Amino acid sequence: MFKKSLLIALLLLIIAAIYGWINRESWLVGFNQERTAKALQFKQNGAAFGRDNSQQDCLDRSLSQFDGCLGFSCTVNHGLFLKACLSEAAETPDFCKGVPEYHEKATEDDKSWVKYYCWDHDIRGEGCRLLMKQQQYFCSQK
């Protein structure tokens, strides 16, 4: 009787593991679809906002909506918004004035500029520096 119960328990455990593995795959597909849809939404919203606003408005909106954002996906979403927004926005005079040239590997000047910009504007969240690198990249492409 004990062996039979043990065998049934082991069989149920195997079935549960297989079921969990299969559901993990469908969860991942659902997560990726949701992530792709959200990214597209941020890009579309950024482009729409940019069509009616200036480059500085794009940066200001991105940073104000981002303030306090703590997750990686949140930072990515606001980066997508900003990039799309800047590509559509009206030019802001002096938008790139004082912005250090973009470098793949940040220099000490880059780090200092980003750090003090975020601090001076009281923007919380580690991703602020990544959004500011978007401005650097944009200005360096001009």
Protein Blocks (a to p, Z undefined) as FASTA:
>chain_A
ZZmmmmmmmmmmmmmmmmmmmmmmmmmmmmmmmmmmmmmmmmmmmmmmmmmmcfklmmmm
mmmmmnopabfklmmmmmmmmmmmmmmmccdehklgoiacddfbacfklmmmmmmmmmmn
opghjklmmmmmmmmmmmmmZZ
